[in-house]
Amino acid sequence: MSDALELWTEDELCNHAFSIFEELAEENLSAADYALYQQHCEQDAWVDLALPTDEWADLIQQDLEPELHIEAQIGLTLAQGDVVLARILLSSEKHDTLCHAQWRGQA
């Protein structure tokens, strides 16, 4: 039995983040933000992957390893600029179910 971790590719992480976002967006975004997303998602939605900030470690009370954790920022590019609708903390390891989200408009 191998101890090697099975990691998501960047494309897989992006798809995974979008799946989570779309599953939870309606109940976590304001009605206006959700409508805005629905109106613009086909052409203007994006996901950026970044290393998680220390803010996540403080929020979830867990140390994060940069090689095993990733933040997916999901948003829209609109005429007035980019709007980040959610930040989702994910594990890069396929069998780890870690998932925490911060939604636009939530403290």
DOKOL-901584 format. One record per atom (N, C-alpha, C, CB): x, y, z; atom name. Coordinates in nm, 3 decimals, decimal comma. Glycine has a CB too. Layout:
// residues N
<nufi X="X" Y="Y" Z="Z" at="CA"/>
...
This chain:
// residues 107
<nufi X="0,085" Y="-0,119" Z="0,000" at="N"/>
<nufi X="0,000" Y="0,000" Z="0,000" at="CA"/>
<nufi X="0,089" Y="0,124" Z="0,000" at="C"/>
<nufi X="-0,096" Y="0,000" Z="0,123" at="CB"/>
<nufi X="0,057" Y="0,219" Z="-0,086" at="N"/>
<nufi X="0,137" Y="0,338" Z="-0,102" at="CA"/>
<nufi X="0,090" Y="0,448" Z="-0,007" at="C"/>
<nufi X="0,132" Y="0,387" Z="-0,248" at="CB"/>
<nufi X="0,186" Y="0,524" Z="0,046" at="N"/>
<nufi X="0,154" Y="0,638" Z="0,132" at="CA"/>
<nufi X="0,147" Y="0,768" Z="0,053" at="C"/>
<nufi X="0,257" Y="0,650" Z="0,244" at="CB"/>
<nufi X="0,165" Y="0,760" Z="-0,079" at="N"/>
<nufi X="0,164" Y="0,879" Z="-0,162" at="CA"/>
<nufi X="0,026" Y="0,943" Z="-0,162" at="C"/>
<nufi X="0,207" Y="0,845" Z="-0,306" at="CB"/>
<nufi X="0,024" Y="1,076" Z="-0,153" at="N"/>
<nufi X="-0,101" Y="1,149" Z="-0,156" at="CA"/>
<nufi X="-0,148" Y="1,164" Z="-0,300" at="C"/>
<nufi X="-0,085" Y="1,288" Z="-0,089" at="CB"/>
<nufi X="-0,278" Y="1,159" Z="-0,319" at="N"/>
<nufi X="-0,336" Y="1,183" Z="-0,450" at="CA"/>
<nufi X="-0,386" Y="1,327" Z="-0,452" at="C"/>
<nufi X="-0,451" Y="1,080" Z="-0,483" at="CB"/>
<nufi X="-0,317" Y="1,413" Z="-0,526" at="N"/>
<nufi X="-0,347" Y="1,555" Z="-0,526" at="CA"/>
<nufi X="-0,429" Y="1,594" Z="-0,648" at="C"/>
<nufi X="-0,218" Y="1,637" Z="-0,521" at="CB"/>
<nufi X="-0,518" Y="1,694" Z="-0,629" at="N"/>
<nufi X="-0,594" Y="1,751" Z="-0,739" at="CA"/>
<nufi X="-0,497" Y="1,828" Z="-0,830" at="C"/>
<nufi X="-0,709" Y="1,845" Z="-0,687" at="CB"/>
<nufi X="-0,523" Y="1,830" Z="-0,960" at="N"/>
<nufi X="-0,453" Y="1,921" Z="-1,050" at="CA"/>
<nufi X="-0,515" Y="2,060" Z="-1,032" at="C"/>
<nufi X="-0,462" Y="1,872" Z="-1,201" at="CB"/>
<nufi X="-0,452" Y="2,163" Z="-1,087" at="N"/>
<nufi X="-0,510" Y="2,297" Z="-1,076" at="CA"/>
<nufi X="-0,647" Y="2,303" Z="-1,143" at="C"/>
<nufi X="-0,416" Y="2,401" Z="-1,139" at="CB"/>
<nufi X="-0,661" Y="2,242" Z="-1,260" at="N"/>
<nufi X="-0,790" Y="2,241" Z="-1,328" at="CA"/>
<nufi X="-0,896" Y="2,169" Z="-1,244" at="C"/>
<nufi X="-0,778" Y="2,175" Z="-1,466" at="CB"/>
<nufi X="-0,859" Y="2,056" Z="-1,185" at="N"/>
<nufi X="-0,952" Y="1,983" Z="-1,099" at="CA"/>
<nufi X="-0,992" Y="2,064" Z="-0,977" at="C"/>
<nufi X="-0,890" Y="1,850" Z="-1,056" at="CB"/>
<nufi X="-0,895" Y="2,136" Z="-0,918" at="N"/>
<nufi X="-0,926" Y="2,221" Z="-0,803" at="CA"/>
<nufi X="-1,024" Y="2,331" Z="-0,842" at="C"/>
<nufi X="-0,798" Y="2,283" Z="-0,745" at="CB"/>
<nufi X="-1,003" Y="2,391" Z="-0,958" at="N"/>
<nufi X="-1,094" Y="2,496" Z="-1,005" at="CA"/>
<nufi X="-1,235" Y="2,439" Z="-1,024" at="C"/>
<nufi X="-1,043" Y="2,557" Z="-1,137" at="CB"/>
<nufi X="-1,245" Y="2,323" Z="-1,088" at="N"/>
<nufi X="-1,376" Y="2,260" Z="-1,109" at="CA"/>
<nufi X="-1,442" Y="2,222" Z="-0,977" at="C"/>
<nufi X="-1,362" Y="2,137" Z="-1,198" at="CB"/>
<nufi X="-1,362" Y="2,169" Z="-0,885" at="N"/>
<nufi X="-1,411" Y="2,131" Z="-0,752" at="CA"/>
<nufi X="-1,464" Y="2,255" Z="-0,678" at="C"/>
<nufi X="-1,299" Y="2,063" Z="-0,670" at="CB"/>
<nufi X="-1,389" Y="2,363" Z="-0,683" at="N"/>
<nufi X="-1,431" Y="2,487" Z="-0,616" at="CA"/>
<nufi X="-1,560" Y="2,541" Z="-0,676" at="C"/>
<nufi X="-1,320" Y="2,594" Z="-0,626" at="CB"/>
<nufi X="-1,570" Y="2,541" Z="-0,810" at="N"/>
<nufi X="-1,693" Y="2,588" Z="-0,874" at="CA"/>
<nufi X="-1,812" Y="2,500" Z="-0,836" at="C"/>
<nufi X="-1,676" Y="2,591" Z="-1,025" at="CB"/>
<nufi X="-1,792" Y="2,370" Z="-0,828" at="N"/>
<nufi X="-1,901" Y="2,279" Z="-0,789" at="CA"/>
<nufi X="-1,952" Y="2,311" Z="-0,649" at="C"/>
<nufi X="-1,854" Y="2,134" Z="-0,796" at="CB"/>
<nufi X="-1,858" Y="2,331" Z="-0,557" at="N"/>
<nufi X="-1,895" Y="2,366" Z="-0,419" at="CA"/>
<nufi X="-1,967" Y="2,501" Z="-0,417" at="C"/>
<nufi X="-1,769" Y="2,370" Z="-0,328" at="CB"/>
<nufi X="-1,910" Y="2,598" Z="-0,488" at="N"/>
<nufi X="-1,970" Y="2,731" Z="-0,494" at="CA"/>
<nufi X="-2,113" Y="2,723" Z="-0,545" at="C"/>
<nufi X="-1,886" Y="2,825" Z="-0,584" at="CB"/>
<nufi X="-2,134" Y="2,656" Z="-0,657" at="N"/>
<nufi X="-2,267" Y="2,652" Z="-0,716" at="CA"/>
<nufi X="-2,367" Y="2,577" Z="-0,629" at="C"/>
<nufi X="-2,260" Y="2,587" Z="-0,853" at="CB"/>
<nufi X="-2,319" Y="2,479" Z="-0,554" at="N"/>
<nufi X="-2,408" Y="2,405" Z="-0,464" at="CA"/>
<nufi X="-2,454" Y="2,492" Z="-0,346" at="C"/>
<nufi X="-2,337" Y="2,280" Z="-0,411" at="CB"/>
<nufi X="-2,365" Y="2,580" Z="-0,298" at="N"/>
<nufi X="-2,394" Y="2,655" Z="-0,175" at="CA"/>
<nufi X="-2,427" Y="2,803" Z="-0,195" at="C"/>
<nufi X="-2,277" Y="2,645" Z="-0,085" at="CB"/>
<nufi X="-2,407" Y="2,854" Z="-0,316" at="N"/>
<nufi X="-2,419" Y="2,999" Z="-0,339" at="CA"/>
<nufi X="-2,557" Y="3,055" Z="-0,308" at="C"/>
<nufi X="-2,385" Y="3,030" Z="-0,482" at="CB"/>
<nufi X="-2,661" Y="2,988" Z="-0,351" at="N"/>
<nufi X="-2,795" Y="3,043" Z="-0,334" at="CA"/>
<nufi X="-2,830" Y="3,066" Z="-0,187" at="C"/>
<nufi X="-2,897" Y="2,950" Z="-0,396" at="CB"/>
<nufi X="-2,785" Y="2,976" Z="-0,099" at="N"/>
<nufi X="-2,820" Y="2,991" Z="0,043" at="CA"/>
<nufi X="-2,721" Y="3,078" Z="0,121" at="C"/>
<nufi X="-2,827" Y="2,855" Z="0,108" at="CB"/>
<nufi X="-2,607" Y="3,115" Z="0,059" at="N"/>
<nufi X="-2,507" Y="3,192" Z="0,132" at="CA"/>
<nufi X="-2,482" Y="3,332" Z="0,079" at="C"/>
<nufi X="-2,380" Y="3,117" Z="0,132" at="CB"/>
<nufi X="-2,517" Y="3,358" Z="-0,046" at="N"/>
<nufi X="-2,505" Y="3,493" Z="-0,100" at="CA"/>
<nufi X="-2,635" Y="3,568" Z="-0,079" at="C"/>
<nufi X="-2,468" Y="3,489" Z="-0,251" at="CB"/>
<nufi X="-2,627" Y="3,700" Z="-0,080" at="N"/>
<nufi X="-2,750" Y="3,779" Z="-0,076" at="CA"/>
<nufi X="-2,828" Y="3,750" Z="-0,204" at="C"/>
<nufi X="-2,720" Y="3,933" Z="-0,061" at="CB"/>
<nufi X="-2,957" Y="3,776" Z="-0,202" at="N"/>
<nufi X="-3,039" Y="3,754" Z="-0,321" at="CA"/>
<nufi X="-2,986" Y="3,835" Z="-0,439" at="C"/>
<nufi X="-3,186" Y="3,792" Z="-0,292" at="CB"/>
<nufi X="-2,941" Y="3,957" Z="-0,413" at="N"/>
<nufi X="-2,888" Y="4,043" Z="-0,520" at="CA"/>
<nufi X="-2,759" Y="3,985" Z="-0,578" at="C"/>
<nufi X="-2,863" Y="4,187" Z="-0,466" at="CB"/>
<nufi X="-2,667" Y="3,939" Z="-0,491" at="N"/>
<nufi X="-2,542" Y="3,882" Z="-0,540" at="CA"/>
<nufi X="-2,565" Y="3,752" Z="-0,615" at="C"/>
<nufi X="-2,446" Y="3,859" Z="-0,424" at="CB"/>
<nufi X="-2,658" Y="3,672" Z="-0,567" at="N"/>
<nufi X="-2,688" Y="3,546" Z="-0,636" at="CA"/>
<nufi X="-2,748" Y="3,573" Z="-0,774" at="C"/>
<nufi X="-2,785" Y="3,459" Z="-0,551" at="CB"/>
<nufi X="-2,838" Y="3,670" Z="-0,782" at="N"/>
<nufi X="-2,898" Y="3,708" Z="-0,910" at="CA"/>
<nufi X="-2,791" Y="3,762" Z="-1,005" at="C"/>
<nufi X="-3,009" Y="3,814" Z="-0,890" at="CB"/>
<nufi X="-2,699" Y="3,842" Z="-0,952" at="N"/>
<nufi X="-2,589" Y="3,896" Z="-1,031" at="CA"/>
<nufi X="-2,504" Y="3,782" Z="-1,087" at="C"/>
<nufi X="-2,502" Y="3,992" Z="-0,947" at="CB"/>
<nufi X="-2,474" Y="3,684" Z="-1,002" at="N"/>
<nufi X="-2,396" Y="3,568" Z="-1,047" at="CA"/>
<nufi X="-2,471" Y="3,493" Z="-1,156" at="C"/>
<nufi X="-2,365" Y="3,474" Z="-0,928" at="CB"/>
<nufi X="-2,599" Y="3,467" Z="-1,135" at="N"/>
<nufi X="-2,678" Y="3,393" Z="-1,233" at="CA"/>
<nufi X="-2,682" Y="3,466" Z="-1,368" at="C"/>
<nufi X="-2,821" Y="3,372" Z="-1,181" at="CB"/>
<nufi X="-2,688" Y="3,597" Z="-1,362" at="N"/>
<nufi X="-2,695" Y="3,678" Z="-1,483" at="CA"/>
<nufi X="-2,563" Y="3,677" Z="-1,561" at="C"/>
<nufi X="-2,733" Y="3,821" Z="-1,448" at="CB"/>
<nufi X="-2,450" Y="3,673" Z="-1,491" at="N"/>
<nufi X="-2,320" Y="3,691" Z="-1,555" at="CA"/>
<nufi X="-2,230" Y="3,568" Z="-1,556" at="C"/>
<nufi X="-2,249" Y="3,802" Z="-1,489" at="CB"/>
<nufi X="-2,272" Y="3,459" Z="-1,497" at="N"/>
<nufi X="-2,180" Y="3,347" Z="-1,476" at="CA"/>
<nufi X="-2,127" Y="3,284" Z="-1,605" at="C"/>
<nufi X="-2,249" Y="3,241" Z="-1,396" at="CB"/>
<nufi X="-2,206" Y="3,279" Z="-1,709" at="N"/>
<nufi X="-2,162" Y="3,211" Z="-1,832" at="CA"/>
<nufi X="-2,037" Y="3,276" Z="-1,893" at="C"/>
<nufi X="-2,274" Y="3,210" Z="-1,934" at="CB"/>
<nufi X="-2,031" Y="3,407" Z="-1,894" at="N"/>
<nufi X="-1,920" Y="3,475" Z="-1,960" at="CA"/>
<nufi X="-1,821" Y="3,541" Z="-1,865" at="C"/>
<nufi X="-1,973" Y="3,578" Z="-2,053" at="CB"/>
<nufi X="-1,864" Y="3,573" Z="-1,744" at="N"/>
<nufi X="-1,782" Y="3,659" Z="-1,660" at="CA"/>
<nufi X="-1,733" Y="3,595" Z="-1,530" at="C"/>
<nufi X="-1,859" Y="3,780" Z="-1,627" at="CB"/>
<nufi X="-1,767" Y="3,469" Z="-1,506" at="N"/>
<nufi X="-1,723" Y="3,403" Z="-1,381" at="CA"/>
<nufi X="-1,580" Y="3,354" Z="-1,394" at="C"/>
<nufi X="-1,817" Y="3,286" Z="-1,345" at="CB"/>
<nufi X="-1,510" Y="3,354" Z="-1,281" at="N"/>
<nufi X="-1,371" Y="3,306" Z="-1,278" at="CA"/>
<nufi X="-1,340" Y="3,246" Z="-1,142" at="C"/>
<nufi X="-1,273" Y="3,421" Z="-1,310" at="CB"/>
<nufi X="-1,233" Y="3,171" Z="-1,140" at="N"/>
<nufi X="-1,178" Y="3,120" Z="-1,014" at="CA"/>
<nufi X="-1,027" Y="3,140" Z="-1,019" at="C"/>
<nufi X="-1,215" Y="2,968" Z="-0,991" at="CB"/>
<nufi X="-0,973" Y="3,193" Z="-0,912" at="N"/>
<nufi X="-0,828" Y="3,207" Z="-0,895" at="CA"/>
<nufi X="-0,786" Y="3,123" Z="-0,776" at="C"/>
<nufi X="-0,787" Y="3,357" Z="-0,874" at="CB"/>
<nufi X="-0,674" Y="3,056" Z="-0,791" at="N"/>
<nufi X="-0,619" Y="2,976" Z="-0,682" at="CA"/>
<nufi X="-0,502" Y="3,051" Z="-0,620" at="C"/>
<nufi X="-0,574" Y="2,836" Z="-0,732" at="CB"/>
<nufi X="-0,496" Y="3,049" Z="-0,487" at="N"/>
<nufi X="-0,389" Y="3,120" Z="-0,415" at="CA"/>
<nufi X="-0,353" Y="3,041" Z="-0,290" at="C"/>
<nufi X="-0,434" Y="3,266" Z="-0,377" at="CB"/>
<nufi X="-0,235" Y="3,069" Z="-0,239" at="N"/>
<nufi X="-0,197" Y="3,010" Z="-0,111" at="CA"/>
<nufi X="-0,286" Y="3,069" Z="-0,002" at="C"/>
<nufi X="-0,046" Y="3,034" Z="-0,079" at="CB"/>
<nufi X="-0,328" Y="2,988" Z="0,092" at="N"/>
<nufi X="-0,414" Y="3,041" Z="0,199" at="CA"/>
<nufi X="-0,337" Y="3,138" Z="0,289" at="C"/>
<nufi X="-0,472" Y="2,925" Z="0,284" at="CB"/>
<nufi X="-0,406" Y="3,241" Z="0,335" at="N"/>
<nufi X="-0,345" Y="3,339" Z="0,425" at="CA"/>
<nufi X="-0,354" Y="3,290" Z="0,569" at="C"/>
<nufi X="-0,414" Y="3,477" Z="0,411" at="CB"/>
<nufi X="-0,283" Y="3,356" Z="0,657" at="N"/>
<nufi X="-0,289" Y="3,323" Z="0,799" at="CA"/>
<nufi X="-0,429" Y="3,340" Z="0,856" at="C"/>
<nufi X="-0,191" Y="3,409" Z="0,878" at="CB"/>
<nufi X="-0,509" Y="3,423" Z="0,791" at="N"/>
<nufi X="-0,647" Y="3,445" Z="0,835" at="CA"/>
<nufi X="-0,724" Y="3,313" Z="0,842" at="C"/>
<nufi X="-0,720" Y="3,543" Z="0,739" at="CB"/>
<nufi X="-0,699" Y="3,222" Z="0,747" at="N"/>
<nufi X="-0,767" Y="3,093" Z="0,748" at="CA"/>
<nufi X="-0,727" Y="3,010" Z="0,870" at="C"/>
<nufi X="-0,735" Y="3,015" Z="0,620" at="CB"/>
<nufi X="-0,598" Y="3,006" Z="0,901" at="N"/>
<nufi X="-0,550" Y="2,929" Z="1,016" at="CA"/>
<nufi X="-0,616" Y="2,980" Z="1,144" at="C"/>
<nufi X="-0,395" Y="2,936" Z="1,028" at="CB"/>
<nufi X="-0,628" Y="3,112" Z="1,155" at="N"/>
<nufi X="-0,695" Y="3,171" Z="1,272" at="CA"/>
<nufi X="-0,844" Y="3,135" Z="1,274" at="C"/>
<nufi X="-0,676" Y="3,324" Z="1,273" at="CB"/>
<nufi X="-0,906" Y="3,140" Z="1,158" at="N"/>
<nufi X="-1,050" Y="3,116" Z="1,148" at="CA"/>
<nufi X="-1,087" Y="2,971" Z="1,181" at="C"/>
<nufi X="-1,099" Y="3,150" Z="1,009" at="CB"/>
<nufi X="-1,011" Y="2,876" Z="1,129" at="N"/>
<nufi X="-1,047" Y="2,735" Z="1,150" at="CA"/>
<nufi X="-0,969" Y="2,669" Z="1,263" at="C"/>
<nufi X="-1,026" Y="2,658" Z="1,022" at="CB"/>
<nufi X="-0,879" Y="2,747" Z="1,326" at="N"/>
<nufi X="-0,801" Y="2,697" Z="1,440" at="CA"/>
<nufi X="-0,723" Y="2,570" Z="1,404" at="C"/>
<nufi X="-0,894" Y="2,669" Z="1,559" at="CB"/>
<nufi X="-0,656" Y="2,576" Z="1,288" at="N"/>
<nufi X="-0,578" Y="2,462" Z="1,240" at="CA"/>
<nufi X="-0,462" Y="2,516" Z="1,159" at="C"/>
<nufi X="-0,666" Y="2,365" Z="1,155" at="CB"/>
<nufi X="-0,344" Y="2,456" Z="1,177" at="N"/>
<nufi X="-0,230" Y="2,494" Z="1,094" at="CA"/>
<nufi X="-0,252" Y="2,443" Z="0,952" at="C"/>
<nufi X="-0,098" Y="2,438" Z="1,153" at="CB"/>
<nufi X="-0,214" Y="2,524" Z="0,857" at="N"/>
<nufi X="-0,230" Y="2,488" Z="0,717" at="CA"/>
<nufi X="-0,094" Y="2,469" Z="0,652" at="C"/>
<nufi X="-0,311" Y="2,594" Z="0,641" at="CB"/>
<nufi X="-0,085" Y="2,370" Z="0,566" at="N"/>
<nufi X="0,038" Y="2,344" Z="0,493" at="CA"/>
<nufi X="0,021" Y="2,396" Z="0,351" at="C"/>
<nufi X="0,073" Y="2,192" Z="0,494" at="CB"/>
<nufi X="0,107" Y="2,489" Z="0,307" at="N"/>
<nufi X="0,091" Y="2,550" Z="0,174" at="CA"/>
<nufi X="0,087" Y="2,448" Z="0,060" at="C"/>
<nufi X="0,203" Y="2,648" Z="0,150" at="CB"/>
<nufi X="0,156" Y="2,337" Z="0,076" at="N"/>
<nufi X="0,156" Y="2,238" Z="-0,032" at="CA"/>
<nufi X="0,030" Y="2,150" Z="-0,030" at="C"/>
<nufi X="0,279" Y="2,150" Z="-0,021" at="CB"/>
<nufi X="-0,049" Y="2,157" Z="0,077" at="N"/>
<nufi X="-0,168" Y="2,073" Z="0,087" at="CA"/>
<nufi X="-0,299" Y="2,150" Z="0,097" at="C"/>
<nufi X="-0,156" Y="1,984" Z="0,206" at="CB"/>
<nufi X="-0,293" Y="2,283" Z="0,106" at="N"/>
<nufi X="-0,414" Y="2,363" Z="0,119" at="CA"/>
<nufi X="-0,411" Y="2,477" Z="0,018" at="C"/>
<nufi X="-0,428" Y="2,420" Z="0,263" at="CB"/>
<nufi X="-0,528" Y="2,511" Z="-0,032" at="N"/>
<nufi X="-0,539" Y="2,614" Z="-0,135" at="CA"/>
<nufi X="-0,664" Y="2,697" Z="-0,111" at="C"/>
<nufi X="-0,542" Y="2,551" Z="-0,277" at="CB"/>
<nufi X="-0,657" Y="2,824" Z="-0,144" at="N"/>
<nufi X="-0,775" Y="2,911" Z="-0,139" at="CA"/>
<nufi X="-0,821" Y="2,933" Z="-0,282" at="C"/>
<nufi X="-0,744" Y="3,046" Z="-0,067" at="CB"/>
<nufi X="-0,948" Y="2,908" Z="-0,306" at="N"/>
<nufi X="-1,009" Y="2,938" Z="-0,435" at="CA"/>
<nufi X="-1,095" Y="3,061" Z="-0,418" at="C"/>
<nufi X="-1,094" Y="2,817" Z="-0,487" at="CB"/>
<nufi X="-1,066" Y="3,163" Z="-0,495" at="N"/>
<nufi X="-1,147" Y="3,285" Z="-0,495" at="CA"/>
<nufi X="-1,236" Y="3,280" Z="-0,619" at="C"/>
<nufi X="-1,058" Y="3,416" Z="-0,493" at="CB"/>
<nufi X="-1,365" Y="3,293" Z="-0,598" at="N"/>
<nufi X="-1,460" Y="3,282" Z="-0,708" at="CA"/>
<nufi X="-1,532" Y="3,415" Z="-0,722" at="C"/>
<nufi X="-1,562" Y="3,166" Z="-0,685" at="CB"/>
<nufi X="-1,538" Y="3,464" Z="-0,845" at="N"/>
<nufi X="-1,600" Y="3,594" Z="-0,864" at="CA"/>
<nufi X="-1,644" Y="3,618" Z="-1,007" at="C"/>
<nufi X="-1,507" Y="3,700" Z="-0,822" at="CB"/>
<nufi X="-1,673" Y="3,745" Z="-1,033" at="N"/>
<nufi X="-1,718" Y="3,791" Z="-1,163" at="CA"/>
<nufi X="-1,634" Y="3,909" Z="-1,207" at="C"/>
<nufi X="-1,868" Y="3,829" Z="-1,159" at="CB"/>
<nufi X="-1,610" Y="3,920" Z="-1,335" at="N"/>
<nufi X="-1,549" Y="4,038" Z="-1,393" at="CA"/>
<nufi X="-1,661" Y="4,120" Z="-1,454" at="C"/>
<nufi X="-1,438" Y="4,002" Z="-1,499" at="CB"/>
<nufi X="-1,686" Y="4,237" Z="-1,396" at="N"/>
<nufi X="-1,794" Y="4,325" Z="-1,440" at="CA"/>
<nufi X="-1,735" Y="4,456" Z="-1,489" at="C"/>
<nufi X="-1,896" Y="4,351" Z="-1,326" at="CB"/>
<nufi X="-1,817" Y="4,539" Z="-1,549" at="N"/>
<nufi X="-1,770" Y="4,667" Z="-1,603" at="CA"/>
<nufi X="-1,702" Y="4,751" Z="-1,495" at="C"/>
<nufi X="-1,887" Y="4,745" Z="-1,663" at="CB"/>
<nufi X="-1,753" Y="4,745" Z="-1,372" at="N"/>
<nufi X="-1,696" Y="4,823" Z="-1,262" at="CA"/>
<nufi X="-1,577" Y="4,756" Z="-1,195" at="C"/>
<nufi X="-1,801" Y="4,851" Z="-1,159" at="CB"/>
<nufi X="-1,537" Y="4,639" Z="-1,244" at="N"/>
<nufi X="-1,421" Y="4,568" Z="-1,189" at="CA"/>
<nufi X="-1,458" Y="4,429" Z="-1,139" at="C"/>
<nufi X="-1,358" Y="4,649" Z="-1,075" at="CB"/>
<nufi X="-1,358" Y="4,361" Z="-1,085" at="N"/>
<nufi X="-1,379" Y="4,226" Z="-1,033" at="CA"/>
<nufi X="-1,453" Y="4,229" Z="-0,900" at="C"/>
<nufi X="-1,245" Y="4,153" Z="-1,017" at="CB"/>
<nufi X="-1,543" Y="4,133" Z="-0,883" at="N"/>
<nufi X="-1,619" Y="4,117" Z="-0,759" at="CA"/>
<nufi X="-1,594" Y="3,975" Z="-0,710" at="C"/>
<nufi X="-1,773" Y="4,144" Z="-0,781" at="CB"/>
<nufi X="-1,535" Y="3,962" Z="-0,592" at="N"/>
<nufi X="-1,513" Y="3,831" Z="-0,532" at="CA"/>
<nufi X="-1,639" Y="3,794" Z="-0,455" at="C"/>
<nufi X="-1,387" Y="3,829" Z="-0,438" at="CB"/>
<nufi X="-1,701" Y="3,682" Z="-0,494" at="N"/>
<nufi X="-1,824" Y="3,638" Z="-0,429" at="CA"/>
<nufi X="-1,799" Y="3,539" Z="-0,316" at="C"/>
<nufi X="-1,916" Y="3,576" Z="-0,532" at="CB"/>
<nufi X="-1,691" Y="3,464" Z="-0,327" at="N"/>
<nufi X="-1,660" Y="3,365" Z="-0,222" at="CA"/>
<nufi X="-1,511" Y="3,333" Z="-0,223" at="C"/>
<nufi X="-1,742" Y="3,235" Z="-0,242" at="CB"/>
<nufi X="-1,463" Y="3,302" Z="-0,105" at="N"/>
<nufi X="-1,328" Y="3,248" Z="-0,086" at="CA"/>
<nufi X="-1,348" Y="3,111" Z="-0,021" at="C"/>
<nufi X="-1,236" Y="3,344" Z="0,004" at="CB"/>
<nufi X="-1,295" Y="3,008" Z="-0,085" at="N"/>
<nufi X="-1,316" Y="2,872" Z="-0,036" at="CA"/>
<nufi X="-1,181" Y="2,807" Z="-0,008" at="C"/>
<nufi X="-1,397" Y="2,788" Z="-0,139" at="CB"/>
<nufi X="-1,163" Y="2,760" Z="0,114" at="N"/>
<nufi X="-1,043" Y="2,690" Z="0,154" at="CA"/>
<nufi X="-1,063" Y="2,541" Z="0,127" at="C"/>
<nufi X="-1,009" Y="2,717" Z="0,304" at="CB"/>
<nufi X="-0,972" Y="2,484" Z="0,050" at="N"/>
<nufi X="-0,980" Y="2,342" Z="0,012" at="CA"/>
<nufi X="-0,849" Y="2,272" Z="0,040" at="C"/>
<nufi X="-1,017" Y="2,328" Z="-0,136" at="CB"/>
<nufi X="-0,857" Y="2,143" Z="0,054" at="N"/>
<nufi X="-0,738" Y="2,060" Z="0,058" at="CA"/>
<nufi X="-0,701" Y="2,025" Z="-0,085" at="C"/>
<nufi X="-0,761" Y="1,931" Z="0,145" at="CB"/>
<nufi X="-0,572" Y="2,021" Z="-0,113" at="N"/>
<nufi X="-0,524" Y="1,978" Z="-0,244" at="CA"/>
<nufi X="-0,527" Y="1,826" Z="-0,257" at="C"/>
<nufi X="-0,382" Y="2,030" Z="-0,268" at="CB"/>
<nufi X="-0,551" Y="1,759" Z="-0,145" at="N"/>
<nufi X="-0,552" Y="1,613" Z="-0,142" at="CA"/>
<nufi X="-0,694" Y="1,564" Z="-0,172" at="C"/>
<nufi X="-0,502" Y="1,558" Z="-0,004" at="CB"/>
<nufi X="-0,708" Y="1,477" Z="-0,270" at="N"/>
<nufi X="-0,840" Y="1,436" Z="-0,319" at="CA"/>
<nufi X="-0,928" Y="1,370" Z="-0,213" at="C"/>
<nufi X="-0,823" Y="1,343" Z="-0,433" at="CB"/>
<nufi X="-0,870" Y="1,305" Z="-0,116" at="N"/>
<nufi X="-0,951" Y="1,230" Z="-0,020" at="CA"/>
<nufi X="-0,973" Y="1,305" Z="0,112" at="C"/>
<nufi X="-0,886" Y="1,098" Z="0,009" at="CB"/>
<nufi X="-0,928" Y="1,431" Z="0,117" at="N"/>
<nufi X="-0,949" Y="1,516" Z="0,234" at="CA"/>
<nufi X="-1,071" Y="1,603" Z="0,206" at="C"/>
<nufi X="-0,822" Y="1,603" Z="0,266" at="CB"/>
<nufi X="-1,168" Y="1,601" Z="0,294" at="N"/>
<nufi X="-1,294" Y="1,674" Z="0,271" at="CA"/>
<nufi X="-1,293" Y="1,816" Z="0,327" at="C"/>
<nufi X="-1,407" Y="1,597" Z="0,333" at="CB"/>
<nufi X="-1,177" Y="1,866" Z="0,366" at="N"/>
<nufi X="-1,169" Y="2,003" Z="0,419" at="CA"/>
<nufi X="-1,232" Y="2,101" Z="0,322" at="C"/>
<nufi X="-1,022" Y="2,042" Z="0,448" at="CB"/>
<nufi X="-1,323" Y="2,181" Z="0,373" at="N"/>
<nufi X="-1,386" Y="2,284" Z="0,291" at="CA"/>
<nufi X="-1,446" Y="2,389" Z="0,385" at="C"/>
<nufi X="-1,496" Y="2,224" Z="0,197" at="CB"/>
<nufi X="-1,397" Y="2,510" Z="0,375" at="N"/>
<nufi X="-1,451" Y="2,624" Z="0,451" at="CA"/>
<nufi X="-1,471" Y="2,737" Z="0,352" at="C"/>
<nufi X="-1,357" Y="2,667" Z="0,570" at="CB"/>
<nufi X="-1,578" Y="2,812" Z="0,369" at="N"/>
<nufi X="-1,606" Y="2,921" Z="0,276" at="CA"/>
<nufi X="-1,635" Y="3,050" Z="0,350" at="C"/>
<nufi X="-1,723" Y="2,885" Z="0,185" at="CB"/>
<nufi X="-1,592" Y="3,159" Z="0,289" at="N"/>
<nufi X="-1,629" Y="3,293" Z="0,333" at="CA"/>
<nufi X="-1,700" Y="3,357" Z="0,215" at="C"/>
<nufi X="-1,503" Y="3,378" Z="0,380" at="CB"/>
<nufi X="-1,818" Y="3,407" Z="0,240" at="N"/>
<nufi X="-1,905" Y="3,459" Z="0,135" at="CA"/>
<nufi X="-1,910" Y="3,611" Z="0,138" at="C"/>
<nufi X="-2,046" Y="3,401" Z="0,149" at="CB"/>
<nufi X="-1,922" Y="3,672" Z="0,023" at="N"/>
<nufi X="-1,934" Y="3,817" Z="0,013" at="CA"/>
<nufi X="-2,054" Y="3,861" Z="0,098" at="C"/>
<nufi X="-1,953" Y="3,863" Z="-0,138" at="CB"/>
<nufi X="-2,030" Y="3,963" Z="0,178" at="N"/>
<nufi X="-2,138" Y="4,016" Z="0,261" at="CA"/>
<nufi X="-2,149" Y="3,952" Z="0,399" at="C"/>
<nufi X="-2,267" Y="4,001" Z="0,191" at="CB"/>
<nufi X="-2,073" Y="3,846" Z="0,423" at="N"/>
<nufi X="-2,074" Y="3,784" Z="0,554" at="CA"/>
<nufi X="-1,951" Y="3,828" Z="0,631" at="C"/>
<nufi X="-2,079" Y="3,628" Z="0,543" at="CB"/>
<nufi X="-1,968" Y="3,853" Z="0,759" at="N"/>
<nufi X="-1,855" Y="3,899" Z="0,843" at="CA"/>
<nufi X="-1,761" Y="3,785" Z="0,871" at="C"/>
<nufi X="-1,905" Y="3,959" Z="0,975" at="CB"/>
